[in-house]
């Protein structure tokens, strides 16, 4: 059987940069992205553990731990004596177990992401924001306020807060105009963290609650006052365990369907 990873543009994992648990997470992340992008088709078979170990340049035990993470999340199924297969119905970006950004979520629904309002500024952190980001009240944060669209329909109002101290490149402060230009072109803050700041989001901790749209939110999302919306407030954590960003997102109720994978 052909190895479906041989032609993929992967960068081997550098084990010196991560502890054992982080390495397993990196293995799971690489394979998960292939599955969610459709490169590894549902019900297709993965290479065996020795092949994956050679390709990713990690130990077989690390590969095994990464596969366990994927199995527990519903992405793969192990058929003893046969091999490891992609689940017939693997989770997608609208699965609440997956820490994905709004841009990925909109694209995964088949729509074109965009925005109609964008405000970026530096401001003192409120007590609530400071507490969520392990800062002192008054420390500067970069605030991003965006109305996100799917095929030109307003579907998400998002507020992102990032410690201003993170916006540095080789000791020099990154101007907010550069951040704005990058996000206008690429839209994803997760991509900015990875490509511009050299940081990875390890996981997020979210609070989810249904709300009725008040006047301000109704105007932003172009929906009637009192309409149902879903609020997801999330703190994104880096590989070092420190908070990198606080997101406060408000979703139009009928724009997306979210799923949660639950196992015994």
Secondary structure, DSSP 8 states (H G I E B T S, - for coil): ---TTTTS------GGGS-HHHHHHHHHHHHHHHHHTTSS-TT-B---HHHHHHHHTS-HHHHHHHHHHHHHTTSEEEETTTEEEE-TT---TTBTTS---HHHHHHHTT--EEEEEEEEEEEE--HHHHHHTT--TT-EEEEEEEEEEETTEEEEEEEEEEEGGG-EETTEE--HHHHHHHHHHH--HHHHHHHTS---EEEEEEEEEEEE--HHHHHHHT--TT-EEEEEEEEEEETTS-EEEEEEEEEETTT---B-----
